[in-house]
Amino acid sequence: MRITLYHNPDCSKSRETLRLIRAAGIEPEIRLYLESSFSEQELLILQQKLQLPMAALMRTADALYSELGLDAQDCNDNARLRALLEHPILLNRPIAVGDMGACICRPPERVVALLPFT
């Protein structure tokens, strides 16, 4: 069983998600996305695995989201993708991707759907 966790150690929800994964006996691959940037391809694959619009991958309540005009009616997924490439802090974290699917772990307990039954 493999799980990749898009993780921000400063985020309590991200830390709790990591704790739940480890409690299931899995050591995830931890992707510290704030330390090493996303590639465009990586974000597009992540969006595809989540099966969500780009806006759902973003922290829409963050002031930066509106400052960049990402809340405008004419803003599209391409503009939001570019914004995430430039401002990875806007990622709606944590995100877990595993053999059983992918999810934004808000609340952290959502990760349980990706864990094997023990």
C-alpha positions in Angstrom: 0.0 0.0 0.0 1.4 3.3 -1.1 0.2 6.7 -0.1 1.6 10.1 -1.0 0.6 12.9 1.3 0.9 16.5 0.1 1.9 17.9 3.5 2.4 21.2 5.2 3.8 20.4 8.7 2.6 23.8 9.9 -1.1 22.7 9.2 -2.8 20.9 12.1 -5.1 19.1 9.6 -2.1 17.9 7.7 -0.4 16.7 10.8 -3.5 14.8 11.9 -3.9 13.2 8.5 -0.3 12.0 8.7 -1.0 10.6 12.2 -4.0 8.6 10.9 -2.0 7.2 8.0 0.8 6.1 10.3 -1.6 4.7 12.8 -2.8 2.3 10.0 0.8 1.1 9.8 1.7 2.9 6.6 4.6 5.3 6.2 3.5 7.6 3.4 5.7 9.4 0.9 5.6 12.9 2.1 5.5 15.6 -0.5 6.6 18.9 1.1 5.1 21.0 -1.7 6.1 24.3 -0.1 9.7 23.3 -0.2 9.8 22.0 -3.7 7.6 23.4 -6.4 4.9 21.6 -8.3 5.3 21.0 -12.0 2.4 21.8 -14.2 2.0 18.1 -15.1 2.0 17.1 -11.4 -0.8 19.5 -10.6 -2.8 18.3 -13.6 -2.4 14.7 -12.6 -3.4 15.6 -9.1 -6.5 17.3 -10.3 -7.4 14.3 -12.5 -7.0 11.9 -9.6 -9.2 14.0 -7.4 -11.7 14.5 -10.2 -12.4 18.1 -9.0 -12.2 21.5 -10.7 -9.0 23.5 -10.1 -10.8 25.8 -7.7 -11.5 22.9 -5.4 -7.8 22.3 -5.0 -7.4 25.8 -3.7 -7.9 27.6 -0.4 -10.6 29.9 -1.7 -11.0 31.6 1.7 -7.4 32.7 1.7 -7.0 36.5 1.0 -4.4 35.8 -1.7 -7.1 33.9 -3.7 -9.2 37.0 -4.1 -6.2 39.4 -4.3 -5.1 37.5 -7.4 -8.6 37.7 -8.9 -9.1 34.0 -8.8 -12.6 34.5 -7.5 -13.7 36.4 -10.6 -16.5 34.9 -12.7 -14.3 34.9 -15.8 -11.3 33.2 -14.1 -10.7 29.7 -15.5 -8.9 26.6 -14.5 -5.8 27.6 -16.5 -5.5 30.8 -14.5 -5.9 28.9 -11.2 -3.3 26.4 -12.3 -0.8 29.2 -13.0 -1.6 30.7 -9.6 -1.0 27.4 -7.8 2.3 27.0 -9.7 3.4 30.5 -8.4 1.7 30.3 -5.0 1.7 26.7 -3.7 0.5 28.0 -0.3 -2.9 28.2 -2.0 -3.2 24.4 -2.1 -6.2 23.1 -0.2 -4.3 20.7 2.0 -3.7 18.0 3.0 -4.2 15.8 -0.1 -3.6 12.1 0.1 -3.2 9.9 -3.0 -3.0 6.2 -2.8 -3.8 2.9 -4.5 -7.5 3.3 -3.4 -8.0 6.8 -4.8 -7.3 10.4 -3.8 -8.9 12.9 -1.5 -8.6 16.3 0.1 -8.4 15.4 3.8 -10.7 18.1 5.3 -11.6 16.8 7.8 -8.5 14.5 8.3 -10.7 11.5 8.8 -11.5 11.4 5.1 -8.1 9.7 4.6 -9.6 6.5 6.2 -11.3 5.8 2.9 -7.9 5.4 1.3 -6.6 3.0 4.0 -6.8 -0.8 4.0 -9.0 -2.4 6.5 -7.0 -3.6 9.5 
